[in-house]
């Protein structure tokens, strides 16, 4: 075995170390000089340089707690749903889930549907009640059915003529020279306003009739008018039917909903069910005609409650804390539900589910995750052991924005997914984050809608304004020398770019003493680039804290070391 050769160091008394790379937040104890163990209002926008975030812009102030993006912004203000800046629907829950499905804007659990193209409002649940309806046989189109009632078939029938066999109750039609049995008998139910609020092929339940054959758990309305509906009953009667009659179209009670494949999907912890609406029709959840547009329902037997729902890679994902159920297929006949055990969505963090840069991101019990459809990967390491609750996530360009209670304190931070860097912004508590064609916004817990990038929006009202000037700061980890040579730090030079009116201060902590010492305080009345040196004490290591106001960009710094007398270092070479 060949031993390494020991050689003395080069005879240099002065050494410079340059830093032109500034990374992000790292809560770990071993955070280095390029990382920051604490910060506020910082950003990766100028990476690899160090810079504060941009100012936001207040768009408007509302009273409510929900918001949705899309082609334009939608929100709930004082119980009224707003779309494109205008009130469109009243009596909406302040914390309603808002979902888009084509032209439909859906508020849940209110089960309200607003058509953004026509301005029409529909409610998923609809009930007609009355004490009497008239029932008579009819054609599928609703046209009255003319027939001959007798025990024997009519003599010399004409083609298309109907005959009701009073002996057997069967209905026949004369076609092609013979009497053909009619399997499906349609009934027209007539009453004032009975058809209002229903649509063709709605599936309804009928109850309360004193003619028991008409009390149906699931009846399809084949056609309707204002004062009639047509259903299939198998009964050939022409009678008045009385009772406490109720005709209902109902949507299930679900914890969360989402749109995928032109259907509305949801899941319920009360029933352990996964449900979807009829294709293209969010009002019908009980249509089972055996065709491709049918509704769908399945019971899930896995342990634990559902904690969220998302649509990703064309599949619907039903999340629990320790698993995910994925639904494959294009129609009820080939729908397939699978179960995969993995780190799922943490309870209470259903709003953390979002897609950024083709990745599904969410909060698990083990921290923030990114998921590409196979296995989740943790993004939590730089955040250390902080406990994060009630996480809300959203996207802005290449960044994942995360609002949460971190160790019971509100924090808004961003992760640059392209560079893998976390930056803490401030203590804002965002309750919703939305992306639109005109910008990215978040709604804070005070009812203020902010433009993240500070751009003006046509949705602004009288409360709109630019954000006030804010203070920023970033505290580095320990800056150690890059070799084992015994050195004394003598000087640090910082190169800055400053906007007019900006200010920067620098503090230094020597050898983890816990005492911050102000070494520099500089401001400018003009935009300029400056190099500011300051003298340092002899020490083993330092931490630095940059702080200030206004727009300052730190391009880099140079640390100058002096070799201590009487010290040597051994460099090992192979």
Secondary structure, DSSP 8 states (H G I E B T S, - for coil): ----EEE-----SEEEEEE-----B--STT--TTSEEEEESEESTTTTSEEE----EEEEE-S-S-EE-BSS-EEEETTEEEETTEEEE-S--TT-EEEEETTEEEEETTTEEEETTT--EEES-EEEEEEEEEEEEE-TTS-B--EEEESS--TT--TT-EEEETTT--EEEEETTEEEE----EEEEE-TTTTTT--TT-EEEEEEESSGGG--SSEE--EEETTEEEEE-S----EEEEEEEEEEE-----SEEEEETTEEEEEETTTTEEEE-BTTBTT-S---SSSTT--EEEE---SS---EEEEETTEEEEE-SSEEEEEE-SSGGG-EEEEEES----TT-GGG-EEETTEEEEEETTEEEEE-SS-EEE--GGGTT--EEEEEEEEETTEEEEEEEETTEEEEEEEETTTTEEEEEES--EEEEEEETTEEEEEETTSEEEETT----TT--TT-EE----EEEEEE--B--SSSS-EEEEEEEEEEEE-TT-EEEEEEEETT-S--EEEEEEE-SS-EEEEEEEE----S-EEEEEEEES-EEEEEEEEEEEE-TT----EEE-
